[in-house]
C-alpha cells in the first residue's frame, strides 16, 4: 500500500522552514484561531506561495463554509490564483442540495487552477453539518478532486474519538470507488498513526501534534520529523 503524504498546517510563513526540514510533503495554510479550517490572511498565502511554490505541494483553507456558494467560490478563486495545488472548503451545511451547490460553484470557478478538497466533519452532529459519508457523495457529484475528514470543534476530541473505525473504513472505500483523493485529520496525535496508516488515506494532516504548546503554538521541526519517520516506517504496521 502506498505511503500517505504528510500534510502540516502552518499559520505564519515563518513556520514553513520547520515543516519542510521536518519532512512535510504538503504545506497547508490556515488560521487555527478562526476555527477548524479558518481562512488565512491573503497576504500570508501570497508570501508562502511566492517563497515555497515548487518546493512542496501547497494548500490553503477557504474556511468553514456555512452558506453563500458565490462567496465561497470567490475566496477559493482568489487563493487558487496564487498558485496553490489544493484549496480546502469545510462544508458546514446540513442540507445536501445546498452543499452540492457550494461545491459545484467552487469547482467551476476555480477550474484547473487548484484541486478542490471538500472537508466533512467527524463531529458533524455538533457542527450541524453533513455526515462525512454524505460529503463523499456531494464531492463526487460536484466534481471535486478529493475529500477529507476533520473535526470542526477543537476541544481535544479527535476524529478517531468520534467516528467508529468501520465508518472511517467505509469513507475510504466510498472515496476510492469514486476516484476521490482521501485525506484524514482532526486533532490527531502521533500514536494514532499506527491505527490509520493501513486504511488507505492518501494524505494525513496534522497541526496540534506538530506544534509546541498546542495548535495555537508554533510548528516544531522535531515533532514534524517524528511524524514523518513513523510514516516512513509504514511497512512495519
MOVENLIN-V31318 format. One record per residue. N is the residue number from 1. SS is DSSP state (H for helix, E for strand, - for the rest). Layout:
n:N ss:SS
n:N ss:SS
//
This chain:
n:1 ss:-
n:2 ss:-
n:3 ss:-
n:4 ss:-
n:5 ss:E
n:6 ss:E
n:7 ss:E
n:8 ss:E
n:9 ss:E
n:10 ss:E
n:11 ss:-
n:12 ss:-
n:13 ss:H
n:14 ss:H
n:15 ss:H
n:16 ss:H
n:17 ss:H
n:18 ss:H
n:19 ss:H
n:20 ss:H
n:21 ss:H
n:22 ss:H
n:23 ss:-
n:24 ss:-
n:25 ss:-
n:26 ss:E
n:27 ss:E
n:28 ss:E
n:29 ss:E
n:30 ss:-
n:31 ss:-
n:32 ss:H
n:33 ss:H
n:34 ss:H
n:35 ss:-
n:36 ss:-
n:37 ss:-
n:38 ss:-
n:39 ss:-
n:40 ss:-
n:41 ss:-
n:42 ss:H
n:43 ss:H
n:44 ss:H
n:45 ss:H
n:46 ss:H
n:47 ss:H
n:48 ss:H
n:49 ss:H
n:50 ss:H
n:51 ss:H
n:52 ss:H
n:53 ss:E
n:54 ss:-
n:55 ss:-
n:56 ss:E
n:57 ss:E
n:58 ss:E
n:59 ss:E
n:60 ss:E
n:61 ss:E
n:62 ss:E
n:63 ss:E
n:64 ss:E
n:65 ss:E
n:66 ss:-
n:67 ss:-
n:68 ss:-
n:69 ss:H
n:70 ss:H
n:71 ss:H
n:72 ss:H
n:73 ss:H
n:74 ss:H
n:75 ss:H
n:76 ss:H
n:77 ss:H
n:78 ss:H
n:79 ss:H
n:80 ss:H
n:81 ss:-
n:82 ss:-
n:83 ss:-
n:84 ss:-
n:85 ss:-
n:86 ss:E
n:87 ss:E
n:88 ss:E
n:89 ss:E
n:90 ss:E
n:91 ss:E
n:92 ss:-
n:93 ss:-
n:94 ss:-
n:95 ss:-
n:96 ss:H
n:97 ss:H
n:98 ss:H
n:99 ss:H
n:100 ss:H
n:101 ss:H
n:102 ss:H
n:103 ss:H
n:104 ss:H
n:105 ss:H
n:106 ss:H
n:107 ss:H
n:108 ss:H
n:109 ss:H
n:110 ss:H
n:111 ss:-
n:112 ss:-
n:113 ss:-
n:114 ss:-
n:115 ss:E
n:116 ss:E
n:117 ss:E
n:118 ss:E
n:119 ss:E
n:120 ss:E
n:121 ss:E
n:122 ss:-
n:123 ss:-
n:124 ss:H
n:125 ss:H
n:126 ss:H
n:127 ss:H
n:128 ss:-
n:129 ss:-
n:130 ss:-
n:131 ss:-
n:132 ss:H
n:133 ss:H
n:134 ss:H
n:135 ss:H
n:136 ss:H
n:137 ss:H
n:138 ss:H
n:139 ss:H
n:140 ss:H
n:141 ss:H
n:142 ss:-
n:143 ss:-
n:144 ss:-
n:145 ss:-
n:146 ss:E
n:147 ss:E
n:148 ss:E
n:149 ss:E
n:150 ss:E
n:151 ss:-
n:152 ss:-
n:153 ss:-
n:154 ss:-
n:155 ss:-
n:156 ss:-
n:157 ss:-
n:158 ss:-
n:159 ss:H
n:160 ss:H
n:161 ss:H
n:162 ss:H
n:163 ss:-
n:164 ss:-
n:165 ss:H
n:166 ss:H
n:167 ss:H
n:168 ss:H
n:169 ss:H
n:170 ss:H
n:171 ss:H
n:172 ss:H
n:173 ss:H
n:174 ss:H
n:175 ss:H
n:176 ss:H
n:177 ss:H
n:178 ss:-
n:179 ss:-
n:180 ss:-
n:181 ss:E
n:182 ss:E
n:183 ss:E
n:184 ss:E
n:185 ss:-
n:186 ss:-
n:187 ss:-
n:188 ss:-
n:189 ss:-
n:190 ss:H
n:191 ss:H
n:192 ss:H
n:193 ss:H
n:194 ss:H
n:195 ss:H
n:196 ss:H
n:197 ss:-
n:198 ss:-
n:199 ss:-
n:200 ss:-
n:201 ss:-
n:202 ss:-
n:203 ss:E
n:204 ss:E
n:205 ss:E
n:206 ss:E
n:207 ss:-
n:208 ss:H
n:209 ss:H
n:210 ss:H
n:211 ss:E
n:212 ss:E
n:213 ss:-
n:214 ss:-
n:215 ss:-
n:216 ss:-
n:217 ss:-
n:218 ss:E
n:219 ss:E
n:220 ss:-
n:221 ss:H
n:222 ss:H
n:223 ss:H
n:224 ss:H
n:225 ss:H
n:226 ss:H
n:227 ss:H
n:228 ss:H
n:229 ss:H
n:230 ss:H
n:231 ss:H
n:232 ss:H
n:233 ss:-
n:234 ss:H
n:235 ss:H
n:236 ss:H
n:237 ss:-
//
